[in-house]
Amino acid sequence: MVKNKRCAKEYFEKEFEHEDPFHFFTSGYEQCKYKKEIGLIKNRVIPKRILEIGCAEGAHTKLLAEAFPKAQITAVEISSNAIGRAEKNLDEIKNVKLINADIVDYIENFPNNFFDLIVWSECIYYIGDRLTTCQIFEFLKMIAKKLRSNGLLCMTNMITPYNGDMLSTKTSLSEKPVMECYHLMLSYIMKAIHKSSYSDYKKEEKKSHEYQIWIFKK
């Protein structure tokens, strides 16, 4: 697939030059968001096989492993800097396999109809910045193929309001109209069974963020 390097491996290697750059481990906002997501999953499925896309340094992975100790978790991360720290952070957790790869290229390596649950949080923006619309749709179909019948895809995504400024040159990868397009594409591929919106304050950035949790069933 043709890819834009702006949000490719080099970008994330730089972001993860320093430990926990997005405060995934220490932020109350981030931890609360993860726990809401896991609570919604627990109400619907007890998975045996989980794929986590974009595991970073393992903050969310750790909570998934604790919530589903009998599940086998495969966590994929594009940054070698991040995956190196994830290996240390998850060293004592035995039900996690870490893979350092670009999920766009690696997804075909997984068997079809294999995972009970795919968790994909705060990453679709970067995929969307690298692929054409048609390529994104094909990639989403590939994600769905990896789920077993009735398997779930759970996503948490930031939603940036669109201010209607037609002259602005600033690009937001998470603007509401763009995110709604992703949700619509996924709704054609799978059944949308949950969509909830939240606005929480992140003290590390001294501002509130809106985000949505989506769940789709194959």
C-alpha positions as CSV (number, residue, x, y, z in Angstrom):
1,M,0.0,0.0,0.0
2,V,1.1,3.6,-0.7
3,K,1.9,5.3,2.6
4,N,2.6,8.8,3.8
5,K,5.7,8.9,6.0
6,R,4.3,11.7,8.2
7,C,2.7,9.1,10.5
8,A,4.9,6.1,9.7
9,K,7.6,4.4,11.8
10,E,10.0,7.3,11.9
11,Y,7.3,9.6,13.4
12,F,6.6,7.2,16.2
13,E,10.2,6.4,16.9
14,K,10.8,10.1,17.6
15,E,7.6,10.3,19.7
16,F,8.9,7.4,21.9
17,E,12.4,8.6,22.3
18,H,11.4,9.4,25.9
19,E,9.5,7.2,28.3
20,D,5.7,7.4,28.4
21,P,5.4,10.6,26.2
22,F,1.6,10.5,26.3
23,H,1.3,9.7,30.0
24,F,-0.5,6.4,29.3
25,F,0.7,4.9,32.6
26,T,0.4,8.0,34.9
27,S,-2.5,10.0,33.6
28,G,-5.8,9.6,35.4
29,Y,-7.6,10.6,32.2
30,E,-5.9,7.8,30.2
31,Q,-6.4,5.1,32.8
32,C,-10.0,6.0,33.2
33,K,-10.6,5.8,29.5
34,Y,-9.0,2.4,29.3
35,K,-11.1,1.1,32.2
36,K,-14.3,2.4,30.7
37,E,-13.4,0.5,27.5
38,I,-12.6,-2.7,29.3
39,G,-15.8,-2.5,31.3
40,L,-17.9,-2.3,28.1
41,I,-16.0,-5.3,26.7
42,K,-16.6,-7.4,29.9
43,N,-20.3,-6.8,29.6
44,R,-20.3,-8.5,26.2
45,V,-17.5,-11.1,25.8
46,I,-14.9,-13.0,27.8
47,P,-12.3,-13.4,25.0
48,K,-9.8,-16.2,24.5
49,R,-7.7,-14.5,21.9
50,I,-7.2,-10.7,21.8
51,L,-5.4,-8.5,19.3
52,E,-4.3,-5.1,20.5
53,I,-3.3,-2.7,17.7
54,G,-0.9,0.1,18.8
55,C,0.1,-1.1,22.2
56,A,2.8,1.6,22.7
57,E,4.6,0.8,26.0
58,G,2.0,-1.6,27.3
59,A,-0.2,0.5,29.6
60,H,-3.5,-0.7,28.1
61,T,-2.0,-4.1,27.4
62,K,-1.4,-4.5,31.2
63,L,-5.0,-3.7,32.1
64,L,-6.3,-6.1,29.4
65,A,-4.1,-8.9,30.7
66,E,-5.3,-8.3,34.3
67,A,-9.0,-8.1,33.1
68,F,-8.7,-11.3,31.0
69,P,-6.0,-13.4,32.6
70,K,-7.0,-16.5,30.6
71,A,-6.8,-14.8,27.2
72,Q,-3.9,-14.9,24.9
73,I,-3.1,-11.3,23.9
74,T,-1.1,-10.4,20.8
75,A,0.0,-6.7,20.9
76,V,1.4,-5.0,17.9
77,E,3.4,-1.7,17.9
78,I,5.2,0.1,15.1
79,S,7.8,1.8,17.3
80,S,10.8,-0.3,18.4
81,N,11.5,2.3,21.2
82,A,8.0,1.7,22.5
83,I,8.1,-2.1,22.2
84,G,11.4,-2.3,24.0
85,R,9.8,-0.6,27.0
86,A,6.7,-2.7,26.7
87,E,8.8,-5.8,27.0
88,K,10.2,-4.5,30.3
89,N,6.8,-3.2,31.6
90,L,5.1,-6.6,30.8
91,D,8.0,-8.8,31.7
92,E,6.1,-10.7,34.5
93,I,2.9,-11.1,32.4
94,K,2.9,-14.4,30.7
95,N,-0.2,-14.2,28.5
96,V,1.1,-11.4,26.2
97,K,3.0,-11.7,22.9
98,L,4.5,-8.5,21.6
99,I,5.2,-7.9,17.9
100,N,7.2,-4.9,16.6
101,A,5.5,-4.3,13.2
102,D,3.4,-1.9,11.1
103,I,-0.1,-3.3,11.4
104,V,-0.9,-2.1,7.9
105,D,1.7,-4.5,6.5
106,Y,1.4,-7.2,9.2
107,I,-2.3,-7.7,9.4
108,E,-2.3,-10.3,6.7
109,N,0.0,-12.6,8.8
110,F,-2.8,-13.3,11.2
111,P,-5.3,-16.2,10.4
112,N,-8.8,-15.2,9.4
113,N,-11.6,-15.9,12.0
114,F,-9.0,-16.1,14.8
115,F,-9.5,-13.4,17.4
116,D,-12.5,-13.0,19.7
117,L,-11.6,-9.3,20.4
118,I,-9.6,-6.6,18.6
119,V,-8.8,-3.5,20.7
120,W,-7.7,-0.6,18.6
121,S,-7.5,2.7,20.5
122,E,-6.3,6.1,19.4
123,C,-4.6,4.8,16.2
124,I,-7.0,5.0,13.3
125,Y,-6.1,8.7,12.7
126,Y,-2.6,7.7,11.7
127,I,-3.7,5.0,9.4
128,G,-6.1,7.5,7.8
129,D,-3.3,9.9,7.2
130,R,-1.2,7.3,5.3
131,L,-3.8,5.6,3.1
132,T,-6.3,6.6,0.5
133,T,-10.0,6.3,1.3
134,C,-10.3,3.1,-0.7
135,Q,-7.2,1.6,1.0
136,I,-8.6,2.5,4.4
137,F,-11.8,0.6,3.5
138,E,-9.9,-2.4,2.4
139,F,-7.8,-2.3,5.6
140,L,-10.9,-2.2,7.7
141,K,-12.3,-5.2,5.8
142,M,-9.1,-7.0,6.5
143,I,-9.4,-6.2,10.3
144,A,-12.9,-7.7,10.3
145,K,-11.7,-10.9,8.6
146,K,-9.4,-11.6,11.5
147,L,-12.4,-11.7,13.9
148,R,-14.3,-14.9,14.6
149,S,-18.1,-14.9,14.1
150,N,-19.6,-12.6,16.7
151,G,-16.2,-11.3,17.6
152,L,-15.9,-7.7,18.7
153,L,-13.9,-4.7,17.6
154,C,-13.6,-2.1,20.3
155,M,-12.2,1.3,19.6
156,T,-11.6,4.5,21.6
157,N,-11.0,7.6,19.5
158,M,-10.6,11.3,20.2
159,I,-13.1,13.5,18.5
160,T,-12.0,17.0,17.6
161,P,-14.8,19.5,16.9
162,Y,-15.0,21.0,13.4
163,N,-15.2,24.7,13.6
164,G,-16.4,25.3,10.0
165,D,-13.4,27.4,9.1
166,M,-13.0,26.7,5.3
167,L,-9.8,28.8,5.1
168,S,-7.9,27.1,7.8
169,T,-4.8,25.2,6.7
170,K,-4.5,23.3,10.0
171,T,-5.2,19.6,9.6
172,S,-6.7,17.6,12.5
173,L,-6.6,13.8,12.0
174,S,-9.4,13.4,14.5
175,E,-11.9,16.0,13.3
176,K,-15.5,14.9,13.8
177,P,-16.5,14.6,10.1
178,V,-13.5,12.4,9.5
179,M,-14.2,10.2,12.5
180,E,-17.8,9.8,11.4
181,C,-16.6,8.6,8.0
182,Y,-14.6,5.9,9.7
183,H,-17.6,4.9,11.8
184,L,-19.8,4.7,8.8
185,M,-17.3,2.5,6.9
186,L,-17.0,0.1,9.8
187,S,-20.8,0.0,10.1
188,Y,-21.0,-1.3,6.5
189,I,-18.5,-4.0,7.3
190,M,-19.8,-5.0,10.8
191,K,-22.7,-4.4,13.1
192,A,-22.4,-1.2,15.2
193,I,-23.6,-2.2,18.7
194,H,-22.3,0.6,20.9
195,K,-21.3,4.2,20.6
196,S,-20.8,6.4,23.7
197,S,-19.3,9.9,24.0
198,Y,-17.3,11.4,26.9
199,S,-15.6,14.6,27.8
200,D,-12.9,14.3,30.4
201,Y,-10.2,16.7,31.7
202,K,-6.5,15.7,31.2
203,K,-4.5,17.7,33.7
204,E,-1.2,17.0,31.9
205,E,-2.4,19.1,29.0
206,K,-4.7,21.4,31.1
207,K,-7.7,20.8,28.9
208,S,-10.6,18.6,28.3
209,H,-10.9,16.1,25.4
210,E,-14.0,14.6,23.8
211,Y,-13.6,10.9,22.9
212,Q,-15.9,8.1,21.8
213,I,-15.9,4.4,22.5
214,W,-17.2,2.3,19.6
215,I,-18.0,-1.4,19.5
216,F,-18.7,-3.4,16.4
217,K,-19.7,-7.1,16.1
218,K,-18.8,-9.3,13.2
